[in-house]
Amino acid sequence: MKLETNLSNRAGMLYVAPLLDVVLLMLVFFLLGSSMVLKSGYAVTVPYSDSSLPSVDRSHVITLAASGASTIFFNEDRVTMEELDKRLAEGVADIRQIILRADRAAPFGAVAEVSNLVLSHGYDLAYATTPDFES
């Protein structure tokens, strides 16, 4: 004896729901993931460069504003050169990578001074730039 069902065949909708869940999770991940990048609260216009370095997963960020060496941020904290020297000497959180976000209009002397300080403490130094899309 053959058994028959009265239910309609709606298997197509059953397999679309997990796909939509994955797409929405990926959307949320990529939208919120970019806001998790560590930046100081100070806006700077970094110079252009055609070269790029591989991304690093853990690093400190030093931001140097256009007003000179007096406006320096170490991660989110505003510091002086002496405070920056102390923090670098302490070896903050055993992270040995520093990214220097210097404004395009920052005096080169201030950039060189901060760079020399970072390198004198044995950190790896990378300069933050943006790609030049105009060429």
N, C-alpha and C positions, 0 to 999 in steps of 0.2 A: 504494500500500500504506500502510495506516494503522499508525503505531507506537503501541504501548501501553506504559505504565510499570507497574512492580510496586511503586513507592514510594507510601506513603500521603500524602495531602494534609494537611500539618501547618503551613500557612502562618500560622495564627493565633498560635501560640506564637513564631514568629520575630519578629513585630512588637511583642510585649509586652515583650521583653527591653530594647530601647532606652528604652521608656517607663519601665520600672522603674529603669533607670540614671539617668535625668533626675530622677525623683522622689526617689531616694535622695541624689543630689548636691545638690538643692535643700534637702532636710532637713538635711544636714550643713552646708551653707552658712548657713542661718538659725540653726541651733543654735550654731555656733561663731562666727558673725559678731557676735553680741551680746556675746561675751566679749572682743572686740577693742577695745571702747570704752575710751578712756583715762579712768581714774578713779584717784584716790589710794587708798591702802590704809586710809584712815580713814573709818569709817561716820558719816554725818551724816543727820539728818532734815530735808530741805529743806522750806520752806513750800509751801502750796497756792496755786494760781493757776488761773483759768479761761482766761487768755490764753496764747498760745504763740508762739514765734518760729520762723522757718525753721531747719532744722538746718544746721550748719556742718560742713565736712569736715575742716578743720584748725584746731585751737585749743589754747590752753593752759588748764589747769584749776587754779584756786586754790581750795583747800578751807579753810574757816574753821570750827574746832570750837567747841563750846559753851563751852569753858573760857576763851575770850577770845582776844585778839590773840597770845598766846604760842604757840598751837597753830595754825600756818599751814602748809599744804602747797602747794608749787608743783609741779604734776604729781605725781610720786611722792616728792619730797624735802621733808623738814621744814625750814622756813626761818624766820628771824626777819624782822622788818619791814625791817631794814637789808639783809639778804641778798636779800629780795624786791625792794627798791629797786634794788640792783645788777643783778640779773638782768633786771629790766624795762628798765633803762637800756641794757643790752647789746643789747637787741632780739633775744632768743633765737630763732634759726632763722627770722627774718623772718616770723613768724606774728603778725598784728596783732589777733587775736581772743582774748579772755579770757572764760572762763566761771567765774563765782564761785559755788561751792557752799557757802553759809553755812548752818550749822545753825539750825533754828528758834529755839533757845534762846540763840544767840550774841548778845552785847551789840550793840545797834545802833551804838554808838560805834565798835566794832571793825570792823563791816561798812562803815560810812561811811569810816573811815580807810583800809581796804584799797581801797575803791572810788575814793576820791580819789587814792590813789597810782597806781592803774592808769590812771585818766583823765588824770592829769598827765603821764604818759609817752606819751600819744597812742594808747592801745589802744582798741579797741571792746570794750565791756563788756556781758555778758549775765548775768542772774541765773538760776541753776538752780532750777526749781520742779517740783512734781509736780501733775498734774491733780486737781481736787477731784471725786471720784466720788460724794460723798454728796449733792450738790445736784441 
